Amino acid sequence: QVQLVESGGGLVQAGGSLQLSCAASGNIFRIYTMGWYRRAPGKQRELVASVTPGDSTKYADSIKGRFTISRDNAKNRVYLLMNSLKPEDTAVYYCNAQIQSGISLSTYWGQGTQVTVSS
């Protein structure tokens, strides 16, 4: 069984910063791409950022230059440092990872963590 657990969400004023963390645990053979998605009220879930095992990154245009994704392969963790937060960044943020467990490769999701940015 594989589990992703997020932490670090909360309430912050516009212009502030938060760091999200996601830890993968369980029967893990290898972790491939890890990422963060978000779902704002009334909107569809969207990709925020992703990072490959070799640290190749991809960012949504709306957060480029403000958010930084990173990972610690030894600890099976992925992070999202969010700077210069805006009210429109308010959403539930979900950790996502492609994980090989035994011989099967699957996509896993965390339970989500709320980020609220006040104006």
C-alpha positions in Angstrom: 0.0 0.0 0.0 1.3 3.5 -1.0 0.3 6.7 0.7 0.9 10.4 0.0 0.5 12.8 2.9 0.6 16.5 2.5 1.3 19.2 5.1 2.0 22.9 5.2 -1.2 24.5 4.1 -2.9 27.3 5.9 -4.1 30.9 5.8 -1.7 33.6 4.7 -2.0 37.3 3.6 -1.4 38.3 0.0 2.3 38.7 -0.6 3.2 36.0 1.9 4.8 32.6 1.6 4.0 29.0 2.4 5.8 25.8 1.8 3.9 22.6 1.1 5.4 19.2 1.8 4.3 15.7 0.6 5.8 12.5 1.9 5.3 9.2 0.1 5.4 6.0 2.1 4.6 2.3 1.8 5.7 -0.4 -0.6 7.7 1.8 -2.9 10.1 0.5 -5.5 10.6 3.7 -7.5 9.0 7.1 -7.7 8.9 8.8 -11.1 7.3 12.3 -11.7 6.0 14.0 -8.6 3.8 17.1 -8.7 1.3 19.4 -7.2 -2.2 20.1 -8.5 -4.8 22.5 -7.2 -8.6 22.9 -7.3 -10.0 26.3 -6.7 -13.7 26.8 -5.8 -15.8 26.4 -8.9 -12.9 25.4 -11.1 -11.3 22.3 -12.4 -8.2 20.7 -11.0 -5.1 22.1 -12.7 -1.4 21.2 -12.7 0.6 23.7 -10.7 4.1 22.1 -11.0 5.9 18.8 -11.6 9.4 17.5 -11.2 11.0 14.4 -12.6 13.6 12.2 -10.7 16.3 14.1 -12.6 14.9 17.5 -11.4 13.4 18.6 -14.7 10.5 20.9 -13.8 7.3 22.1 -15.3 5.2 25.1 -14.1 1.8 26.5 -14.8 2.1 30.0 -16.4 0.1 31.5 -13.6 2.7 30.7 -10.9 6.0 30.9 -12.8 8.5 33.0 -11.0 6.6 32.7 -7.7 6.5 29.0 -6.9 9.4 26.5 -6.8 9.0 22.7 -6.8 11.7 20.5 -5.5 12.1 16.9 -4.3 14.3 14.8 -2.0 14.6 11.4 -3.6 16.3 9.9 -0.5 13.3 10.9 1.6 10.5 10.3 -1.0 9.4 13.8 -0.5 8.3 16.7 -2.8 8.0 20.3 -1.8 6.3 23.4 -3.2 7.6 26.8 -2.0 5.0 29.4 -2.7 6.1 33.1 -2.6 4.2 36.3 -3.5 0.9 34.5 -2.9 -2.2 36.0 -4.4 -5.9 35.6 -3.5 -6.3 33.7 -6.7 -3.9 31.0 -5.4 -6.6 30.0 -2.9 -7.3 26.4 -3.5 -7.0 22.8 -2.2 -3.5 21.6 -3.2 -3.0 18.0 -4.0 0.2 16.0 -4.1 0.6 13.6 -7.0 3.2 10.9 -7.8 3.8 8.1 -10.3 5.0 5.3 -8.2 6.1 1.8 -9.0 5.1 -0.6 -6.2 6.2 -4.1 -6.9 5.6 -4.6 -10.7 2.8 -2.2 -11.0 3.0 1.5 -11.9 0.2 3.7 -10.7 -0.6 7.3 -10.0 -1.3 8.2 -6.4 -2.9 11.3 -4.8 -2.7 12.9 -1.4 -5.8 13.9 0.5 -5.3 17.6 -0.2 -4.3 20.6 1.9 -6.1 23.9 1.9 -4.3 27.1 1.1 -6.2 30.3 1.6 -4.7 33.7 0.7 -6.5 36.7 2.1 -6.4 40.1 0.4 
